[in-house]
Amino acid sequence: MWTEKDNKLSRKFTFKNFNEAFGFMTRVALIAEQMNHHPYWTNVWNRVEIHLSTHEAGDVVTDKDRQLAAAIDHIVSGL
């Protein structure tokens, strides 16, 4: 579930292993590039944490972030 706090839309994901986490990040990267909206994220082994905000809007959450979050949810639902 995405949470909105401190002008960021955030979610943590846990996968079976590093390969699954990295594969997920690759899928997200392809969509983020198409949207020209790149997340701040971290990855440690099987965990990925994503924070979304729109720099051009003053680092606040916008519809662009919500659209990327929905696309990320769609990726996760297919795994």
N, C-alpha and C positions, 0 to 999 in steps of 0.2 A: 504494500500500500504506500502510495506517495504521501509525503507530509510536506506542508508548506510552513517554513519557519525561517526567520532572518532573511527574508527576500530570496529564498531558494526553495525549489521543489526538489525533494530528496527521497531516495529509496536505496535500500541495501538488498543485495541479492546474494544468495549462497548456492553454489553448484557442487556437484559430486567431486570435481577435481579441477586442476588448473586448466586442462584442455577444454573442458566445458565452459569455464569462465572466460577463457580467451576467445573461444568461438563465439560466445555471446557478444563480447566486446567488438569483435570483427563485424558481426551483423549490425550492431548499433552504429559503428563507425560508417558503414556504407550508407545507412539512412541519414545519419547526421550530416554527412557530406552532401547528399542530395538536397537536404533542407538548408544547407549552409548555416547550420546551428550546431555548434560543437560543445559537448558537455565537459564539465569538470568532473573527473572520475579518478578513483583509485582502485587498484587491484592488488590483493595479497592472496596468493595461492588460489583458493576456491571462492573468494569473496570479491564482489565488485560493489562499490558505493558510487552513486551518481548524484550530482547536484546540478540543477538546471536554473539558470537565470539569463536574462537577455542584456548583454553589455550595452547595446545601442540604446536601450530604454532606461539606462541608469542602474543596471544590475538589479533589476526587479523581475518578478515572475510575470510573464505575459502569455498570450495565447500561443505564441511560438513554442514556449516551454511545455505547455499543456499538450500541444500536438506531438512534440517529440516524446513526451512521457507516454502518450497513448500508443505511439508506434513502438516504443520499447516494451510496453505491456503486451502488445501483439506478438512481438518476438518471443517473449518469455512464455506466452501461452502455447506457442508452437514447439517448444523444446520438450 
